[in-house]
C-alpha cells in the first residue's frame, strides 16, 4: 500500500514511513529508507536562527563559534552550517 505524507520533519517520516522520497523543484532527488537518507546527510547540518532586531555583522561573529563552519543571511534568518559530531 502506498500513502503519500507531506512533511518537513525527517523524524516524523522516520516514525511513519518505510521509504521516503525527497522532491525539490518538482523533481524527485532522493528515494530511500529514512535511515539511509539520514546517514547520507550527516556531514553537514543547517540551523536557522533569527533575532528580534537587526544585529550588524552577526554572520561574522557566529562563524567564530567552534561548531559553525559558515553562516549566511537568508531573508530575515541566519543559516548556520555545522558538522555533526561523530559519536
C-alpha positions in Angstrom: 0.0 0.0 0.0 1.2 3.5 -0.8 0.2 6.5 1.2 1.7 10.0 0.5 2.6 12.0 3.5 3.9 15.6 3.2 6.3 16.7 6.0 9.4 18.8 6.6 10.5 16.7 9.5 12.6 13.6 8.9 11.9 12.4 12.5 8.2 12.3 11.6 8.9 10.4 8.3 11.2 8.1 10.2 8.4 7.1 12.6 5.7 6.7 9.9 7.4 5.6 6.7 9.5 2.7 5.3 10.6 4.7 2.3 11.0 8.4 1.8 11.2 10.5 -1.4 12.6 14.0 -1.4 11.2 16.4 -4.0 13.0 19.6 -4.9 11.6 22.0 -7.6 9.1 19.3 -8.7 11.8 16.6 -9.2 12.4 13.5 -7.2 16.0 13.9 -6.0 16.2 11.1 -3.4 14.3 7.9 -2.6 15.4 5.6 0.1 14.7 4.5 3.7 14.7 7.2 6.3 17.8 5.6 7.9 19.8 5.7 4.7 18.8 9.3 3.9 19.8 10.4 7.3 23.1 8.6 7.1 23.9 10.2 3.7 23.2 13.6 5.1 25.2 13.5 8.4 28.1 15.5 7.1 26.6 19.0 7.5 23.6 20.4 9.4 21.9 23.7 8.9 20.4 25.5 11.8 18.3 28.7 11.2 18.3 31.4 13.8 16.6 34.8 14.0 16.8 37.8 16.2 14.1 40.2 17.4 16.1 43.1 16.0 18.8 43.6 13.3 22.3 42.8 14.6 25.0 44.2 12.3 27.8 41.7 11.3 26.3 38.8 13.2 27.2 36.3 10.5 30.9 37.0 11.0 30.5 36.7 14.8 28.6 33.4 14.6 31.4 31.9 12.4 33.7 32.4 15.3 31.9 29.6 17.2 33.8 26.4 17.0 30.8 24.3 15.8 30.0 26.7 13.0 31.7 26.3 9.6 29.9 29.2 7.9 26.9 31.4 8.3 24.8 33.2 5.7 21.9 35.6 5.8 18.7 34.1 4.2 15.8 36.5 4.3 15.3 37.6 8.0 17.1 34.5 9.3 20.7 33.4 9.6 21.6 29.9 8.5 24.5 28.3 10.4 26.3 25.4 8.7 27.8 22.9 11.1 29.4 19.5 11.0 27.6 16.8 13.0 29.6 15.4 15.9 30.9 11.9 15.4 30.0 9.6 18.3 
